[in-house]
Amino acid sequence: MLKWAQKLGLIALLFAFWEGLTRAGVWNKHLFPGPLEVVETLIAMVRDGRMGGATARSLGRLFRAYLMAVAIGVPLGLLIARLAFFRNAVKPVVMGLQALPSICWLPLALLWFGLNDSAILFVVVMGSVLGISIATEDAVNGLDPQLARVARTLGVRGLRFYCGVLLPGALPGIVTGLKLGWSFAWRALLAGELLFVSGGLGQLLTMGRELMDVAQVMAVMLAIILIGITVDRVLFQTVETRLRRRWGLTA
C-alpha cells in the first residue's frame, strides 16, 4: 500500500504541476492544454474507435517485427559469445551499427520497400535486433564457468549443452535484453509511423500536428506511455521476476 501511495502521489503531483503551468499562462492555452482537457480528448478518441484501431495496427506491426528481431538477435548473440570468428569479425560490425539511430534506416527502407508496412518493419527490426544480440552475448559471457566445466565432465555437448545448460543459465540476462529490445522496437516503430500514412499511433500524432490540435498530440503521447508501462509491468517484469526467483537470484 505504501508503494502504491507513493506512486499515485507522485503522479498526482505531476498532474498538479502541469495544471499549475497551464493556469499560470506561461504558454498559450491552445499550445499547452491542461491535463483534464488532454484526458477528455483521450477518452473521446477511445470512444470513437480511433485510439483502438491505431493501437491495434501499431501493436500488430510491433509484434511481427519484434518476433523477427528475437529470432535473429538471440542466435546471433549466442554465435558471437561462443565462436571466435563471430566474436572477432561480426561483433565490431554489430557494435558499430548499434551506434546508428534506428530512424537513420528509414530513408534506405523507403527506397528498398516503398511506402508500405515492410519499410516500417525493417526499421523496427534494425532498431532492436542489435541490442538483443549484444544483451544475449553479455548474458552468455556472464554465465558461471563452473556450469560449462561440469557439463563437459558429464559429457553434455552439442545441442544438449546449448538447450539444457547454456540457454537456461543465461535466460535471466536474455530476458532483460529482450525487454530492452522491445523498448528499442517501440521507439523505432513510432518514429517510422510518423513519416507517412500508416494508420497507427504515429499517424494520429501527425494528424494532431497538422490540425494544430495539441490536446490530441498530448493524448496520443499519454496513450503511448500507458501502453509501454502496461507491457513492461504485465509481461516483461512478471517474467523477469519469476525467472530471477526460480534461478535464486532474488529472494
N, C-alpha and C positions, 0 to 999 in steps of 0.2 A: 504493500500500500504506500509505503514511503517513497519507493522508486517511481510509482505511477504519479504520486502527488508532485514530485519534483519535475517530472516530465511535463505534466499538464500545467504546472505553474510556470515553467519556462515558456511554453507555447503561448499561454495567456499573456505573459509579459511581452513577448514579441509582437503579438497582435495589438496589445495596448500601445506599444511604442509606434507601431505602424499607424494606428488610428490617430495618435497624437501628432505625428508628422503631417497627416492629411489635414487635420483641423488647424494646424499651425499655418497652413498656406505656404509652406516652403516652396512647393511646386504647384502649378496649376492643377486643380482638382480633376480636370479632364485627362491630364497626363499622369496623375498619381492618385487613382481612386482608392477609397478606403477598403478595409478588409471585408466589411459587410456587403458592399457592392460587388466585390470580386466573388465572394461566396454565393451571392444570389445569382450572378452570371453563371457560375459553375453548375449550380442546381438547375438553372434553366437549360443549359446545354445537355445535362444528363436527361432531363425530362423530354426534350425534343429529339433525342437519339443521336445527336451529333457527336457527343463525347463517347458514347458506347461504340458507335460504328468506327470512329477514328482509333479508339483504343484497341479494338479487335484487329483492325488492319495492321497497326503498328506492332502489336504483340505477335501476330501471325508471322510477320516478316522477321521479327527478332528471334522467334522460336526456330524457324528454319535455318537462319544464318548462324545462330549460336550452336545448334547441333552440328553443323558442318565445321565450325571452328573447334569444337571439342573433339570431333572425330579426327581432325588434322593435328591439333595442338598437343594433345596428350601423347600420342605415339611419337611425334617429333621431339617432345621433351624427353621421353624415355631413350630415344636413339642418341640424343645429344649427351645424356648423362652416362650411357653405357658403352658407346662406341667412340673410339678415338678419332676416326675420320670425321664424324659429325661434330664432335667437340672442337676439333681444330679448324675445320673448313666451314661448317654450316653455322656454328654458334656466332662467329663475328658478323655474319650476314644478318642473322636474326636480331642481334643486339643493335645493329645499325638501322635496320628497318623499324625496330621498335621505337626509335627516337623520332620517327616521322609521324606527325599527327595524322590521324585516320582520315580527316577531311581532305588531306592532300591527295588521297587516292580517287576522289570523286571525279575530277576532270578526266583522268585516264579511264575510269569506269564508264563515263558517259560516252567517250569516244569508242570504246570497245563494245559496249552493250546497248547504247542508246538510252532514251528517256523511258525506262521501264524498271520493274522490280529487280531485275538482275543486277543493275548498276548499284542499287542500294544494298542488296545482299552482298555483293563483292566488297563494298566499303565496310560493312559490318564485320564480315569475316576477317578482313585485313586489320580491322581495328581491335580484334580480340584474340585472334589465333596466336599471335606472337607472345602476348602476355601470358596466355595459358601455357604455352610451351616452356617459357622461362620459369614460371612457377612450378611446373611439373619437374623440370630439371633440378631446381633447388630442393624440392621435396624428396626426390630420389637420392640426391647427394647428401641430404641431411639424415638419411636412414642410418640406424645403428650398424656399424660394420660387423658386429658380432652375429647379427642375423644372417648375413651373407656367409660368414665362416661356418656357422652351424649348418646352414643349408648345404654347403659344399661337402661338409663332413658326412652328412646323411645321404649324400648322393642326389640331392634335389637340384636339377639342372634344366636348362632349356625353358620350354613353355611352362612347366610346373613351377619353376623358380619365379618367373615373371608374374604368373597369375596367383600363386599361392604364398609368395613371400614378399616380392618387391612391391607390387601394387597395393596389397593390403597394408603393408608397413608405411608406405608413403601416402596413403589415402587422405589422412587429415590435411597434409600440406597441399595435396592436389585439389581438395575441395575448396580450400582457401583461394587457390589460384583460379578455380572455376568461378568463384564469387567475384573476384577482381575482373576476370574476363567478361562476366555478364555486365558489370558496370561500364567497361570499355565499349561493349557492344551496344548498350542502351544509348550512350552518348553519341556513338558513331551513327546509329540509326536515325536519331532525331536531327543530327547535322545533315544527313543525306536527304531526309524528308523536307527540310526547309527550302531546298533549292529548286524543286519543281513539283508539279501537281502529283501528289502521291496518295491522297485520301487518308492520311494518317494524322497523328498529333502534330507533326511538323507543318502540315498544310493548314491546320487550324491556327497555329501561331502566325503563319504567313498571311492568312486571311484577316486576322485581327490587326496585323500591322498595316495591311493595305487599306482597311476600313477605318484606321485610326481608332480602333476600339481597344484601348489599353486594358480595360477590365477583362475582355476576352483573352488577351495575351497573358495577363497575370493568372486568370483562372486555369488556362491550359498549363502554365508553368506549375501551379499548385497541384494540378492533377498528375503531372509527371513526377513531382516529388512524392506524392502519396503512393503512386504505383511502385516507384523504386523502393520506398521504405517497406511496403507490403511484401514485395517479392523477397527482399533481403531478410525480413523478420520471419515470414511464414515458411519460406523454403530453405534458403541457404543457412541462416543462423540455426534453425532447428536441426538440420542435418549435421552441421559442423559441431554443434554442442553434443549431440548424441554420439558422434564418432569420437570426439575427444574424451568423453566419459568412458566409452567402451574400450578405447585404447589406453585408458589410465593416465591421460594427460591432464585431467582436471578432476576435481572432487565431484 
